[in-house]
Amino acid sequence: MWLAAYPGFEASVWYGFVAPAHLPAPVLDRLHEAVEQAIASQAVRDQLSTAGGVPLPGPPAQFAQLLRSDATRYGKLIREAGIRPD
């Protein structure tokens, strides 16, 4: 696998919900609450588990940090590997 050329590099798959920038805080809070309730339901947990997923609910700021972190990490990999779009 091509990632073998990058010792210590770890790739994982995650899913999350994103919203438009500058979404009013009350709307974001309501969406976040709805997603948290869905993730808490046994039916959703079972579906995720069947697909090999592990639900990791958390506050929107935590997800924003994950997005920034992954952008930095993958950006570095892309630059070092010289990857260019076709």
N, C-alpha and C positions, 0 to 999 in steps of 0.2 A: 504494500500500500504506500502511496506517495507520502503520507504523513510520517512514515518511518524515518524519513530524512530529517525530521525535526524532533530530536529526543526531548522528552518531557512535555511535548505538546499533547493536549487532551481535547478532544472534540465531543460535544454532547448535543443532544437535540432537546429543545424545549419549545413550549407553545405559550403564548400569552395574548392578551387583548391589548390593543392600542387604540387610542382615540385621537381626534384632531388636536393640534396644539391650541392652547388657550381655551380649552373646554372649561366652562364655568365649574368651579369647585363643587357646588351642590350636585351637578349632573355627574361628574366624575365619581363623587362619593356614592351616589345611588347605583351607578353601574358597578362599581367595585363591590358594594354590598350584595348585589344580585349575583355576581360571579362567585363571591365567597359562599353564599348560600347554596349555589349549585354544586360547588366543590365539596361542600359539607354533606351533601346528600349521598346516601349509600349507593343509589343507582349510578350516579356519575362516578363515584370512586370505583365501583365494580367495572364500569366501562373502561376507565383509565387503566386499572390494574390488568384487565384482559389484554389491553394493547401494550402492556409493559411499562405503563406510565406511573409516576409517583407524584401525586398532587403536592405542590409546595405553595400554598396560599401565602400571601403577604401584602403589605401595603404598596400602593402605587410607586412610592419613592424607591422601594427595594427593587422593583422591576425596572424602573428607569436606570438604576445603578447597574443592573445586569446588562441592559442594552448598551450603556456606555462602555462597560468593561469588555464586552464581546466585540464591540466596534474597534476598540483599541487593540485587543489581542489579534483579531482577524486582520485588521489593517496592517499590523506589523508583519504578519505572515505573508500577506499579499505583496507588500513592498519587498520583503526579503527574498521571496520566491520569484519576483519579477512578473507576477501574474497580470495580464492585460486583457481587457475585453476584446472579443473578436470583432 
